[in-house]
């Protein structure tokens, strides 16, 4: 696709439920990032993939959060036993790999998660 | 203390005014400095990108970085209603392909026609 695609754009769920958020990066971009943006805040880093592997998952808040990228393209962020505090915009970004880490990040429009 | 501080107060200016935004940071390892623009309910888009200290100009936008003071600024000249958005500063340290960004909270800017 032309840009980073995220689905669903909106997700409303109940406390305790399991949620999956999907990111389809720009074709050819091997680097993929997940960020979380709460209302009135800047995006906060969650996890970085280089290819299929999670090269940096230090931003994941706890073990209820997990992300995969099995074929090095589409990624899924998985949240177990959702809590009201998980309500936020989840942003995905992708970039070409650059060893100096200077590549521009291209963000999707986000998945807005609301936990009731 | 957060790595990046950006006073999140909203800013309303009349059309044609100069908008001045700034951020401070604490991590000396940051070498790449960016400003992102985010329209309501959209993802951030890169506006300006600067490496190390200095100024960079792109049309009506000027980004300044002062590493000695750990202070970065964005100026928007001749502001237009279409500039109304949230502006986020972001920065990163280099290394091993990981362009992990640290963001400020953002400033919501409203340009009044």
HADDOCK unambig.tbl for C-alpha pairs under 7 A between the chains (distance, minus, plus):
assign (segid A and resid 40 and name CA) (segid B and resid 105 and name CA) 6.72 0.50 0.50
assign (segid A and resid 41 and name CA) (segid B and resid 105 and name CA) 4.46 0.50 0.50
assign (segid A and resid 41 and name CA) (segid B and resid 106 and name CA) 6.76 0.50 0.50
assign (segid A and resid 42 and name CA) (segid B and resid 88 and name CA) 6.90 0.50 0.50
assign (segid A and resid 42 and name CA) (segid B and resid 103 and name CA) 5.47 0.50 0.50
assign (segid A and resid 42 and name CA) (segid B and resid 104 and name CA) 5.44 0.50 0.50
assign (segid A and resid 42 and name CA) (segid B and resid 105 and name CA) 4.14 0.50 0.50
assign (segid A and resid 42 and name CA) (segid B and resid 106 and name CA) 5.94 0.50 0.50
assign (segid A and resid 43 and name CA) (segid B and resid 103 and name CA) 6.14 0.50 0.50
assign (segid A and resid 44 and name CA) (segid B and resid 103 and name CA) 7.00 0.50 0.50
assign (segid A and resid 45 and name CA) (segid B and resid 100 and name CA) 6.93 0.50 0.50
assign (segid A and resid 97 and name CA) (segid B and resid 97 and name CA) 6.42 0.50 0.50
assign (segid A and resid 98 and name CA) (segid B and resid 97 and name CA) 5.42 0.50 0.50
assign (segid A and resid 99 and name CA) (segid B and resid 95 and name CA) 6.85 0.50 0.50
assign (segid A and resid 99 and name CA) (segid B and resid 96 and name CA) 5.49 0.50 0.50
assign (segid A and resid 99 and name CA) (segid B and resid 97 and name CA) 4.20 0.50 0.50
assign (segid A and resid 100 and name CA) (segid B and resid 94 and name CA) 5.70 0.50 0.50
assign (segid A and resid 100 and name CA) (segid B and resid 95 and name CA) 5.64 0.50 0.50
assign (segid A and resid 100 and name CA) (segid B and resid 96 and name CA) 6.61 0.50 0.50
assign (segid A and resid 100 and name CA) (segid B and resid 97 and name CA) 5.68 0.50 0.50
assign (segid A and resid 101 and name CA) (segid B and resid 94 and name CA) 5.46 0.50 0.50
assign (segid A and resid 101 and name CA) (segid B and resid 95 and name CA) 6.00 0.50 0.50
assign (segid A and resid 101 and name CA) (segid B and resid 96 and name CA) 6.75 0.50 0.50
assign (segid A and resid 101 and name CA) (segid B and resid 97 and name CA) 4.30 0.50 0.50
assign (segid A and resid 101 and name CA) (segid B and resid 98 and name CA) 5.38 0.50 0.50
assign (segid A and resid 101 and name CA) (segid B and resid 99 and name CA) 4.66 0.50 0.50
assign (segid A and resid 102 and name CA) (segid B and resid 99 and name CA) 6.49 0.50 0.50
assign (segid A and resid 106 and name CA) (segid B and resid 45 and name CA) 6.94 0.50 0.50
assign (segid A and resid 107 and name CA) (segid B and resid 43 and name CA) 5.54 0.50 0.50
assign (segid A and resid 107 and name CA) (segid B and resid 44 and name CA) 6.11 0.50 0.50
assign (segid A and resid 107 and name CA) (segid B and resid 45 and name CA) 6.76 0.50 0.50
assign (segid A and resid 108 and name CA) (segid B and resid 43 and name CA) 5.43 0.50 0.50
assign (segid A and resid 109 and name CA) (segid B and resid 42 and name CA) 4.74 0.50 0.50
assign (segid A and resid 109 and name CA) (segid B and resid 43 and name CA) 4.24 0.50 0.50
assign (segid A and resid 110 and name CA) (segid B and resid 43 and name CA) 6.14 0.50 0.50
